[in-house]
Amino acid sequence: MIIDETAWGKFFKNFDVYDCTYGFEHDRVGLLLIEILNEDHEEYDNPWYTPKKKLISIVINNPPEKRVFSMILENVSLATISSGWNPSQSEFVISSTDRQVVSYKTREYKGVENRIDTPIPGSSDLKPAISKVIRVGSSVYAIGGAFRIYKRITHQVWDECSKTLPVPDGYIEGKAEAISRSLFKDLSGFSESDMYAVGGMGTVYHFDGKKWQQITFPTNKLLYTVCCGGDGFVYIADFDGAIWKGRDEKWEKIINGAMSMPFLDMGWFDGRLWCASDYGIWVLEDEKLVLAMYAKYKPIPPEVAVLSKRIDVSPDGTVMMVCGSRGVAICNGNEWNVLFDSMEFE
């Protein structure tokens, strides 16, 4: 582990790891932490208190005294983190559900910036919730309500790339059913000119480099995650873990859903599909979804399995990182390296 007890006490104590990103360069990771509210916390009984968040940057090969950067985030609601790489922006980007953006670029900027404030087409002031920030290629995208997608252009600048997508009927009028069924949950791409966005009740859109087009998909269940695999196929999972494999208009269900919670992330690494949730990490092997700890090929160590609730893969596909509430680990395809596990220090 590269984080010792002293560093853990300074940067990680009283916080859980909520999300992670590998980047914005090799041998650097970004973490989004959330404050732990237990019975000893002075705000434990305050229903209006927003737990503090923390942005962490770890440069793995730096000397210990220069390895970790930390920034406290006050009054930031539920959020996710991603990272842009060269030739796009080399930065960490966080967005909350209410479109508040925090960014960090070494020696250039850090902290809160302008919100993603583009009104939904057809409305003068209605803005969507943001469900997730995601990297496709080297760029960061934000996805959310009303089936909106925004691309990060540079510091403080986002461009809506979903202008050709229709706003669902009833959304602008505030109808609850339209709002609840019009949320993109995930985005993935073979490239930035060949992307798939999923969400809503079986809603799948494909971007061909010029426009978005809704494609026919064989379920009306809530869709949660998508991964464009290295085998040329797209993998899409619904709320109970059923997985479809296909592309364009041809889809086949390859895994029947039996999960009590949806996957949070899917990723393609080392020639296989990986799926992670609050209950652990699975890998697609021999046309079956198996717990990665029990895989026939390169099973992950138990000390990594307990940390594996979120996934991120480097743009070049050579490194996968996982995180859970208590720690972080990375893999180069041959071996795993646990950066820290809070249980070692508590």
C-alpha positions as CSV (number, residue, x, y, z in Angstrom):
1,M,0.0,0.0,0.0
2,I,1.3,3.5,-0.8
3,I,-0.9,5.3,1.7
4,D,0.4,4.8,5.3
5,E,-1.4,5.4,8.5
6,T,-0.2,8.9,8.8
7,A,-1.4,9.9,5.3
8,W,-4.7,8.0,5.9
9,G,-5.3,9.9,9.1
10,K,-4.6,13.2,7.4
11,F,-6.6,12.8,4.2
12,F,-9.0,9.9,4.5
13,K,-10.1,9.5,8.1
14,N,-13.9,10.0,8.7
15,F,-14.5,9.8,4.9
16,D,-15.7,7.0,2.6
17,V,-14.6,6.6,-1.0
18,Y,-17.6,7.3,-3.1
19,D,-16.3,7.4,-6.7
20,C,-13.0,7.1,-8.6
21,T,-11.3,7.9,-11.9
22,Y,-8.0,6.8,-13.3
23,G,-6.1,9.8,-14.7
24,F,-5.7,12.4,-15.9
25,E,-2.4,10.7,-16.7
26,H,-0.9,7.3,-16.0
27,D,0.1,6.7,-12.3
28,R,-2.4,9.3,-11.1
29,V,-5.8,8.6,-9.6
30,G,-8.7,10.9,-8.6
31,L,-11.1,10.1,-5.7
32,L,-14.4,11.6,-4.6
33,L,-14.8,11.1,-0.8
34,I,-18.0,11.6,1.2
35,E,-18.0,12.4,4.9
36,I,-19.1,9.7,7.3
37,L,-22.1,10.7,9.5
38,N,-22.1,8.4,12.5
39,E,-23.7,8.9,15.9
40,D,-20.6,10.8,17.1
41,H,-21.0,13.4,14.4
42,E,-22.3,16.7,15.7
43,E,-24.7,17.0,12.7
44,Y,-26.0,13.4,13.0
45,D,-29.5,14.4,13.8
46,N,-29.7,17.4,11.4
47,P,-31.8,16.3,8.4
48,W,-30.7,19.5,6.5
49,Y,-26.9,18.9,6.8
50,T,-25.1,18.1,3.6
51,P,-22.1,15.8,4.2
52,K,-18.8,17.3,3.2
53,K,-17.1,15.9,0.0
54,K,-13.4,15.8,-0.7
55,L,-11.5,15.7,-3.9
56,I,-8.3,13.6,-3.6
57,S,-5.5,13.4,-6.2
58,I,-2.9,10.7,-5.7
59,V,0.3,10.7,-7.8
60,I,1.5,7.1,-7.2
61,N,5.2,7.6,-8.0
62,N,5.7,10.9,-6.1
63,P,7.5,10.8,-2.8
64,P,5.1,10.4,0.2
65,E,5.2,14.1,1.2
66,K,4.1,15.1,-2.4
67,R,1.9,12.2,-3.2
68,V,-1.6,13.3,-2.1
69,F,-3.5,16.5,-2.9
70,S,-6.8,17.1,-1.0
71,M,-9.5,19.7,-1.3
72,I,-12.6,19.9,0.9
73,L,-15.9,20.6,-0.9
74,E,-18.6,22.3,1.1
75,N,-22.4,22.2,0.3
76,V,-21.9,19.9,-2.7
77,S,-24.8,17.4,-3.2
78,L,-24.4,13.9,-4.5
79,A,-21.8,13.9,-7.2
80,T,-19.5,11.8,-9.5
81,I,-16.0,12.3,-10.7
82,S,-14.2,11.7,-14.1
83,S,-10.9,12.8,-15.7
84,G,-10.0,14.3,-19.1
85,W,-6.8,13.2,-20.8
86,N,-4.6,14.7,-23.5
87,P,-5.3,15.8,-26.2
88,S,-8.5,17.0,-24.3
89,Q,-8.4,18.6,-20.9
90,S,-5.9,17.0,-18.4
91,E,-8.1,17.5,-15.4
92,F,-10.4,16.1,-12.8
93,V,-14.0,17.1,-13.1
94,I,-16.8,16.6,-10.6
95,S,-20.4,17.4,-11.1
96,S,-23.2,17.2,-8.6
97,T,-26.8,16.3,-9.4
98,D,-27.7,20.0,-9.3
99,R,-25.0,20.8,-11.9
100,Q,-22.4,22.3,-9.6
101,V,-19.0,21.7,-11.1
102,V,-15.6,21.3,-9.3
103,S,-12.4,20.9,-11.3
104,Y,-8.7,20.5,-10.7
105,K,-5.8,20.9,-13.1
106,T,-2.3,20.9,-11.7
107,R,-0.9,24.4,-11.2
108,E,-3.7,26.0,-13.3
109,Y,-7.0,25.9,-11.4
110,K,-8.9,24.1,-8.6
111,G,-12.2,24.6,-7.0
112,V,-15.8,25.4,-7.8
113,E,-16.6,26.8,-11.2
114,N,-19.7,27.8,-13.2
115,R,-22.6,25.3,-13.2
116,I,-23.7,23.5,-16.3
117,D,-26.4,26.0,-17.0
118,T,-27.7,25.3,-20.5
119,P,-31.6,25.4,-20.5
120,I,-33.4,22.4,-21.8
121,P,-34.6,23.1,-25.4
122,G,-38.1,24.6,-25.4
123,S,-37.6,26.1,-21.9
124,S,-36.1,29.4,-20.9
125,D,-34.9,28.4,-17.4
126,L,-35.4,24.7,-16.9
127,K,-32.1,22.8,-16.4
128,P,-31.7,19.0,-16.0
129,A,-30.2,17.1,-13.1
130,I,-26.8,15.5,-13.8
131,S,-26.7,11.8,-13.1
132,K,-23.0,11.1,-14.0
133,V,-19.8,12.5,-15.5
134,I,-18.1,10.0,-17.7
135,R,-15.0,9.9,-19.9
136,V,-15.3,8.7,-23.5
137,G,-12.0,8.7,-25.4
138,S,-10.1,11.5,-23.7
139,S,-13.1,13.8,-23.1
140,V,-15.4,14.2,-20.2
141,Y,-19.2,14.2,-20.7
142,A,-22.0,15.0,-18.3
143,I,-25.4,13.2,-18.8
144,G,-28.7,13.6,-17.1
145,G,-32.4,14.5,-17.2
146,A,-34.5,15.2,-20.3
147,F,-32.0,12.9,-22.1
148,R,-29.4,15.7,-22.2
149,I,-25.6,15.2,-22.8
150,Y,-22.9,17.8,-22.4
151,K,-19.3,17.7,-23.5
152,R,-16.5,19.3,-21.5
153,I,-14.7,21.7,-23.9
154,T,-12.3,23.5,-21.5
155,H,-12.3,25.0,-18.1
156,Q,-15.8,26.5,-17.4
157,V,-17.1,25.6,-20.8
158,W,-19.6,22.8,-21.7
159,D,-21.2,22.2,-25.1
160,E,-24.6,20.5,-25.3
161,C,-24.3,17.7,-27.9
162,S,-27.8,16.4,-27.5
163,K,-29.6,19.3,-29.2
164,T,-31.1,16.9,-31.8
165,L,-32.6,14.7,-29.2
166,P,-36.3,15.4,-28.6
167,V,-37.3,16.5,-25.1
168,P,-39.7,13.9,-23.8
169,D,-43.4,14.9,-23.8
170,G,-44.5,16.2,-20.5
171,Y,-41.0,17.0,-19.2
172,I,-41.1,20.7,-19.5
173,E,-44.6,20.7,-18.0
174,G,-43.1,19.0,-14.9
175,K,-45.1,15.7,-15.2
176,A,-43.5,13.3,-12.7
177,E,-43.7,10.3,-15.0
178,A,-42.0,12.1,-17.8
179,I,-39.2,13.3,-15.5
180,S,-38.6,9.9,-13.9
181,R,-38.4,8.1,-17.2
182,S,-36.2,10.6,-19.0
183,L,-32.8,10.3,-17.3
184,F,-29.7,9.1,-19.0
185,K,-27.8,6.9,-16.6
186,D,-24.7,5.9,-18.5
187,L,-22.7,6.6,-21.7
188,S,-19.9,4.7,-23.5
189,G,-18.2,4.8,-26.8
190,F,-15.9,3.0,-29.2
191,S,-14.9,6.5,-30.0
192,E,-16.3,10.0,-29.6
193,S,-18.0,9.5,-33.0
194,D,-19.5,6.2,-32.1
195,M,-21.3,6.4,-28.7
196,Y,-24.2,4.8,-26.9
197,A,-26.3,6.5,-24.2
198,V,-28.8,4.5,-22.0
199,G,-31.4,5.2,-19.4
200,G,-35.2,5.6,-19.0
201,M,-37.5,2.7,-19.8
202,G,-35.4,0.8,-22.3
203,T,-34.2,3.9,-24.0
204,V,-31.0,3.6,-26.1
205,Y,-29.5,6.3,-28.3
206,H,-26.6,6.0,-30.7
207,F,-24.3,8.8,-31.9
208,D,-22.7,8.3,-35.3
209,G,-20.5,11.4,-35.2
210,K,-23.2,13.6,-36.7
211,K,-26.5,13.0,-34.9
212,W,-28.1,11.0,-32.2
213,Q,-30.7,8.3,-33.2
214,Q,-32.9,6.3,-30.9
215,I,-32.6,2.6,-31.6
216,T,-35.0,-0.2,-31.0
217,F,-34.2,-2.1,-27.8
218,P,-35.9,-5.3,-26.6
219,T,-36.9,-4.3,-23.1
220,N,-38.8,-1.4,-21.4
221,K,-37.0,-1.9,-18.1
222,L,-34.9,0.8,-16.5
223,L,-31.4,0.8,-18.0
224,Y,-28.4,1.6,-15.9
225,T,-25.1,0.9,-17.5
226,V,-23.5,0.5,-20.9
227,C,-20.0,-0.6,-22.1
228,C,-18.6,-0.6,-25.6
229,G,-16.4,-3.7,-25.5
230,G,-13.1,-4.4,-27.1
231,D,-14.8,-7.2,-29.0
232,G,-16.8,-4.7,-31.0
233,F,-20.1,-5.4,-29.2
234,V,-22.1,-3.1,-26.9
235,Y,-23.2,-4.4,-23.5
236,I,-26.2,-2.9,-21.7
237,A,-27.5,-3.8,-18.2
238,D,-30.9,-3.0,-16.6
239,F,-31.8,-2.4,-13.0
240,D,-31.7,-6.0,-11.9
241,G,-28.5,-7.0,-13.7
242,A,-29.8,-8.5,-16.9
243,I,-27.3,-7.9,-19.7
244,W,-27.9,-7.5,-23.4
245,K,-25.1,-7.8,-26.1
246,G,-25.4,-6.3,-29.5
247,R,-25.0,-3.3,-31.7
248,D,-27.3,-1.0,-33.7
249,E,-30.6,-2.8,-34.0
250,K,-29.5,-6.4,-33.1
251,W,-29.5,-7.4,-29.5
252,E,-29.5,-10.6,-27.5
253,K,-30.0,-11.1,-23.8
254,I,-27.0,-13.0,-22.5
255,I,-27.5,-12.8,-18.8
256,N,-30.8,-13.0,-16.9
257,G,-31.2,-10.5,-14.2
258,A,-31.0,-11.7,-10.6
259,M,-29.4,-8.7,-8.8
260,S,-31.2,-6.8,-6.0
261,M,-29.2,-3.6,-6.9
262,P,-28.1,-2.3,-10.3
263,F,-24.6,-2.1,-11.5
264,L,-22.9,1.2,-10.9
265,D,-20.2,0.8,-13.6
266,M,-19.3,-1.5,-16.4
267,G,-15.9,-1.6,-18.1
268,W,-13.9,-3.6,-20.7
269,F,-10.4,-4.7,-19.5
270,D,-8.0,-7.5,-20.2
271,G,-10.4,-8.9,-22.9
272,R,-13.4,-9.2,-20.6
273,L,-16.5,-7.3,-19.4
274,W,-16.5,-6.2,-15.8
275,C,-19.5,-5.1,-13.8
276,A,-19.5,-3.6,-10.3
277,S,-22.1,-2.6,-7.7
278,D,-22.4,-2.1,-4.0
279,Y,-22.4,-5.9,-3.7
280,G,-19.1,-6.5,-5.4
281,I,-17.5,-7.0,-8.8
282,W,-18.3,-9.6,-11.5
283,V,-16.7,-10.6,-14.8
284,L,-18.2,-12.2,-17.9
285,E,-16.6,-15.5,-18.4
286,D,-17.7,-18.5,-20.6
287,E,-21.0,-16.7,-21.2
288,K,-21.7,-16.5,-17.5
289,L,-21.4,-13.6,-15.0
290,V,-19.3,-14.8,-12.1
291,L,-17.9,-13.1,-9.1
292,A,-14.5,-11.9,-10.1
293,M,-12.9,-13.5,-7.1
294,Y,-14.0,-16.9,-8.4
295,A,-13.1,-16.4,-12.1
296,K,-11.2,-19.2,-13.8
297,Y,-8.9,-16.7,-15.6
298,K,-7.0,-14.3,-13.4
299,P,-9.3,-14.2,-10.4
300,I,-9.0,-11.0,-8.3
301,P,-7.5,-11.3,-4.8
302,P,-10.0,-11.2,-1.9
303,E,-8.3,-8.1,-0.6
304,V,-9.2,-6.4,-3.9
305,A,-12.7,-7.9,-4.1
306,V,-13.8,-6.1,-0.9
307,L,-12.8,-2.8,-2.4
308,S,-14.6,-3.2,-5.8
309,K,-17.8,-1.2,-6.1
310,R,-16.8,1.2,-8.8
311,I,-14.7,0.8,-12.0
312,D,-12.7,3.0,-14.2
313,V,-10.4,2.0,-17.1
314,S,-7.7,4.1,-18.6
315,P,-8.3,5.5,-22.2
316,D,-5.7,3.1,-23.6
317,G,-7.3,0.1,-21.8
318,T,-4.1,-0.9,-20.0
319,V,-5.1,-0.1,-16.4
320,M,-8.3,-0.7,-14.5
321,M,-8.9,0.8,-11.1
322,V,-11.6,-0.1,-8.6
323,C,-12.8,1.5,-5.4
324,G,-15.2,0.9,-2.6
325,S,-16.1,2.8,0.5
326,R,-12.9,1.7,2.4
327,G,-10.2,1.8,-0.3
328,V,-8.8,1.7,-3.8
329,A,-6.8,-0.8,-6.0
330,I,-5.4,-0.7,-9.5
331,C,-4.4,-3.5,-12.0
332,N,-2.1,-3.4,-15.0
333,G,-3.4,-6.6,-16.4
334,N,-0.9,-8.8,-14.5
335,E,-1.0,-7.7,-10.9
336,W,-3.1,-5.8,-8.5
337,N,-1.8,-3.0,-6.3
338,V,-3.9,-2.0,-3.3
339,L,-3.3,1.8,-2.7
340,F,-5.0,1.7,0.7
341,D,-7.7,-0.1,2.7
342,S,-9.1,1.9,5.7
343,M,-9.7,-1.3,7.6
344,E,-5.9,-1.6,8.1
345,F,-5.9,1.6,10.1
346,E,-9.2,1.5,12.1
